[in-house]
Amino acid sequence: MKFVELAKFDSRLEAEAIGHALDQYDIPFLVQSAGVGMFGMGMVGKSPVPVSLCVPDNRLDQVKELLSCFAEPLGEGEEPPGGND
């Protein structure tokens, strides 16, 4: 199974919250970051590096449709609202 990036987040908590919203549809997800675990598993708050949420490539369109009800996908190079506060 090949995973592809769905979105980037400022924290592991945000990425996992969105990922677990997919549990009810039996869609697996993977949270990746060069910094995840850098300060231990108990780190809470903004990560010093972006955190990626990845889903299977064959489910990407389905996931985008499921999540479109509360989050619009960002365009290429577009920053999230409130990006670098």
PyRosetta script that sets phi, psi and omega in degrees:
from pyrosetta import init, pose_from_sequence

init()
pose = pose_from_sequence("MKFVELAKFDSRLEAEAIGHALDQYDIPFLVQSAGVGMFGMGMVGKSPVPVSLCVPDNRLDQVKELLSCFAEPLGEGEEPPGGND")
pose.set_psi(1, 127.4)
pose.set_omega(1, 178.8)
pose.set_phi(2, -98.6)
pose.set_psi(2, 129.0)
pose.set_omega(2, 178.3)
pose.set_phi(3, -100.0)
pose.set_psi(3, 142.5)
pose.set_omega(3, 176.9)
pose.set_phi(4, -126.8)
pose.set_psi(4, 153.1)
pose.set_omega(4, -179.1)
pose.set_phi(5, -71.1)
pose.set_psi(5, 129.9)
pose.set_omega(5, 175.7)
pose.set_phi(6, -94.1)
pose.set_psi(6, -44.9)
pose.set_omega(6, -176.1)
pose.set_phi(7, -162.8)
pose.set_psi(7, 163.9)
pose.set_omega(7, 174.5)
pose.set_phi(8, -112.8)
pose.set_psi(8, 146.2)
pose.set_omega(8, -178.5)
pose.set_phi(9, -131.7)
pose.set_psi(9, 163.3)
pose.set_omega(9, 178.5)
pose.set_phi(10, -82.2)
pose.set_psi(10, -14.3)
pose.set_omega(10, -179.5)
pose.set_phi(11, -149.1)
pose.set_psi(11, 156.3)
pose.set_omega(11, 177.0)
pose.set_phi(12, -63.6)
pose.set_psi(12, -36.9)
pose.set_omega(12, -179.6)
pose.set_phi(13, -58.7)
pose.set_psi(13, -45.5)
pose.set_omega(13, 178.7)
pose.set_phi(14, -62.1)
pose.set_psi(14, -46.7)
pose.set_omega(14, -178.7)
pose.set_phi(15, -62.0)
pose.set_psi(15, -42.9)
pose.set_omega(15, -179.6)
pose.set_phi(16, -69.5)
pose.set_psi(16, -35.1)
pose.set_omega(16, 178.1)
pose.set_phi(17, -61.2)
pose.set_psi(17, -45.6)
pose.set_omega(17, 177.8)
pose.set_phi(18, -66.6)
pose.set_psi(18, -42.8)
pose.set_omega(18, 179.2)
pose.set_phi(19, -58.8)
pose.set_psi(19, -44.2)
pose.set_omega(19, -178.8)
pose.set_phi(20, -70.7)
pose.set_psi(20, -17.5)
pose.set_omega(20, 172.9)
pose.set_phi(21, -65.4)
pose.set_psi(21, -20.2)
pose.set_omega(21, -180.0)
pose.set_phi(22, -86.2)
pose.set_psi(22, -9.7)
pose.set_omega(22, -178.4)
pose.set_phi(23, -55.6)
pose.set_psi(23, -41.0)
pose.set_omega(23, -176.9)
pose.set_phi(24, -66.2)
pose.set_psi(24, -14.7)
pose.set_omega(24, 178.2)
pose.set_phi(25, -104.5)
pose.set_psi(25, 8.8)
pose.set_omega(25, -178.7)
pose.set_phi(26, 54.4)
pose.set_psi(26, 40.7)
pose.set_omega(26, 177.5)
pose.set_phi(27, -104.6)
pose.set_psi(27, 115.7)
pose.set_omega(27, 178.8)
pose.set_phi(28, -71.2)
pose.set_psi(28, 157.4)
pose.set_omega(28, 177.3)
pose.set_phi(29, -144.0)
pose.set_psi(29, 162.2)
pose.set_omega(29, -179.7)
pose.set_phi(30, -136.5)
pose.set_psi(30, 131.9)
pose.set_omega(30, 176.7)
pose.set_phi(31, -105.6)
pose.set_psi(31, 125.0)
pose.set_omega(31, -177.5)
pose.set_phi(32, -131.4)
pose.set_psi(32, 144.9)
pose.set_omega(32, 174.2)
pose.set_phi(33, -167.8)
pose.set_psi(33, 145.1)
pose.set_omega(33, 175.9)
pose.set_phi(34, -65.3)
pose.set_psi(34, -23.1)
pose.set_omega(34, -176.1)
pose.set_phi(35, -102.9)
pose.set_psi(35, -6.0)
pose.set_omega(35, -179.2)
pose.set_phi(36, -63.4)
pose.set_psi(36, 124.3)
pose.set_omega(36, -178.0)
pose.set_phi(37, 91.9)
pose.set_psi(37, -7.0)
pose.set_omega(37, -178.1)
pose.set_phi(38, -57.3)
pose.set_psi(38, -38.7)
pose.set_omega(38, -179.6)
pose.set_phi(39, -111.3)
pose.set_psi(39, 18.8)
pose.set_omega(39, -179.5)
pose.set_phi(40, 92.7)
pose.set_psi(40, 161.8)
pose.set_omega(40, -176.3)
pose.set_phi(41, -68.5)
pose.set_psi(41, -16.9)
pose.set_omega(41, -178.5)
pose.set_phi(42, -85.4)
pose.set_psi(42, 0.3)
pose.set_omega(42, -178.0)
pose.set_phi(43, -62.1)
pose.set_psi(43, 130.3)
pose.set_omega(43, 177.6)
pose.set_phi(44, -124.2)
pose.set_psi(44, 143.1)
pose.set_omega(44, 179.1)
pose.set_phi(45, 112.6)
pose.set_psi(45, -170.9)
pose.set_omega(45, -175.9)
pose.set_phi(46, -67.5)
pose.set_psi(46, 133.2)
pose.set_omega(46, 178.2)
pose.set_phi(47, -82.0)
pose.set_psi(47, 146.7)
pose.set_omega(47, 178.2)
pose.set_phi(48, -70.3)
pose.set_psi(48, -15.2)
pose.set_omega(48, 177.0)
pose.set_phi(49, -130.3)
pose.set_psi(49, 151.6)
pose.set_omega(49, -179.4)
pose.set_phi(50, -60.2)
pose.set_psi(50, 149.1)
pose.set_omega(50, 178.3)
pose.set_phi(51, -113.0)
pose.set_psi(51, 125.5)
pose.set_omega(51, -177.4)
pose.set_phi(52, -97.1)
pose.set_psi(52, 139.3)
pose.set_omega(52, 171.3)
pose.set_phi(53, -106.2)
pose.set_psi(53, 121.9)
pose.set_omega(53, -177.2)
pose.set_phi(54, -117.2)
pose.set_psi(54, 146.3)
pose.set_omega(54, 178.6)
pose.set_phi(55, -133.5)
pose.set_psi(55, 162.8)
pose.set_omega(55, 178.3)
pose.set_phi(56, -58.8)
pose.set_psi(56, 138.2)
pose.set_omega(56, -177.1)
pose.set_phi(57, -60.1)
pose.set_psi(57, -31.1)
pose.set_omega(57, -179.8)
pose.set_phi(58, -78.9)
pose.set_psi(58, -2.4)
pose.set_omega(58, 178.2)
pose.set_phi(59, -117.0)
pose.set_psi(59, 0.9)
pose.set_omega(59, -173.9)
pose.set_phi(60, -56.6)
pose.set_psi(60, -48.4)
pose.set_omega(60, -179.2)
pose.set_phi(61, -62.7)
pose.set_psi(61, -39.8)
pose.set_omega(61, 178.5)
pose.set_phi(62, -63.0)
pose.set_psi(62, -44.2)
pose.set_omega(62, -179.3)
pose.set_phi(63, -64.2)
pose.set_psi(63, -44.5)
pose.set_omega(63, 178.3)
pose.set_phi(64, -58.5)
pose.set_psi(64, -40.6)
pose.set_omega(64, 178.7)
pose.set_phi(65, -67.3)
pose.set_psi(65, -43.4)
pose.set_omega(65, 179.8)
pose.set_phi(66, -62.0)
pose.set_psi(66, -40.4)
pose.set_omega(66, -175.9)
pose.set_phi(67, -85.3)
pose.set_psi(67, -11.2)
pose.set_omega(67, -177.5)
pose.set_phi(68, -65.6)
pose.set_psi(68, -17.4)
pose.set_omega(68, -179.3)
pose.set_phi(69, -69.3)
pose.set_psi(69, -20.3)
pose.set_omega(69, 179.4)
pose.set_phi(70, -133.1)
pose.set_psi(70, -2.5)
pose.set_omega(70, 178.3)
pose.set_phi(71, -151.5)
pose.set_psi(71, 125.8)
pose.set_omega(71, 176.1)
pose.set_phi(72, -84.1)
pose.set_psi(72, 137.6)
pose.set_omega(72, 177.7)
pose.set_phi(73, -66.8)
pose.set_psi(73, 146.9)
pose.set_omega(73, 178.4)
pose.set_phi(74, -79.8)
pose.set_psi(74, 146.3)
pose.set_omega(74, 174.4)
pose.set_phi(75, -76.4)
pose.set_psi(75, 168.1)
pose.set_omega(75, -179.8)
pose.set_phi(76, -55.9)
pose.set_psi(76, 121.8)
pose.set_omega(76, 178.1)
pose.set_phi(77, 77.9)
pose.set_psi(77, 0.6)
pose.set_omega(77, -179.2)
pose.set_phi(78, -79.4)
pose.set_psi(78, 138.6)
pose.set_omega(78, 178.6)
pose.set_phi(79, -93.2)
pose.set_psi(79, 147.4)
pose.set_omega(79, 176.6)
pose.set_phi(80, -66.7)
pose.set_psi(80, 155.0)
pose.set_omega(80, 177.3)
pose.set_phi(81, -57.8)
pose.set_psi(81, 138.0)
pose.set_omega(81, -179.0)
pose.set_phi(82, 71.1)
pose.set_psi(82, 12.6)
pose.set_omega(82, -175.1)
pose.set_phi(83, -27.3)
pose.set_psi(83, -75.4)
pose.set_omega(83, -174.5)
pose.set_phi(84, -110.4)
pose.set_psi(84, 68.1)
pose.set_omega(84, 179.9)
pose.set_phi(85, -68.6)
pose.dump_pdb("model.pdb")
